[in-house]
Amino acid sequence: MADDSVLIQSNYTVMRNYQTLDVWKTSMQLVKEVYLLTKDYPKEELFALTSQTKRAATSIPANIAEGMGQQYKKDTVHFLHIA
């Protein structure tokens, strides 16, 4: 039985397919919604609140992806906790 969560496996590394995770899919939907909502922020907030909000949203799926590429469970958990 094939495991869709593993993309590449060798003697030393395992790369899991984070794109199949519901939590990653949900976080990507959140990113899209945040980008839509921040369009309505005041222009004077473009480089402050708007930027910070977008970076916070995009860090969630980025940390999930980073965590799933870690070799050790402890490191994976660390990145998922950050997300």
Residue pairs with C-beta under 8 A, 6 or more apart in sequence:
4 17
4 20
5 16
5 17
5 20
5 21
6 14
6 15
6 16
6 17
7 15
7 16
7 17
8 14
8 15
9 15
12 71
13 71
14 71
15 68
15 69
16 68
16 69
17 68
18 24
18 64
18 65
18 67
18 68
18 69
19 25
21 64
21 68
23 64
24 61
24 64
24 65
27 60
27 61
27 64
27 83
28 61
30 57
30 60
31 57
31 58
31 60
31 61
34 53
34 54
34 57
35 54
35 57
38 50
38 53
38 54
41 49
41 50
41 53
59 82
59 83
60 83
61 83
62 83
63 79
63 80
63 82
63 83
64 79
64 80
64 83
66 79
67 75
67 76
67 77
67 78
67 79
67 80
67 82
67 83
68 76
68 79
70 76
70 78
70 79
